[in-house]
Amino acid sequence: MAELNDPWQPALLRLVAELAREGREHGVPVGVCGEAATDPRLAGVLAGVGVSSLSVSAAALAPVGSELAVHTREAFGRAARAALASGSAQGAREAAAQSLASEGHTPA
């Protein structure tokens, strides 16, 4: 069951993307906090699906901020679409990493 408790699960990412879309349509911000928001690459994917805010611990602020500063929202959107198209959490991680690497960023 541990593999189902992974924030990179494409089904969970699709749910977050849908919530973010609904939030935008209704003028309601959608934020993510906790461990999912502290993963620098996942933070970028979350921004790419439309999450409007991330709440991270002080220790995670620098790595998450650095990752978000490297790419545009559009690049993170492409990485998010690649992750969403994947069939597993590991596949989503790899797809996002490949997408961002093609943008000239070395995967973390």
Secondary structure as UniProt FT lines:
FT   HELIX           2..4
FT   TURN            7..8
FT   HELIX           10..26
FT   STRAND          31..33
FT   HELIX           35..38
FT   HELIX           40..49
FT   STRAND          53..55
FT   HELIX           58..70
FT   HELIX           73..84
FT   HELIX           89..101
FT   TURN            102..104
//
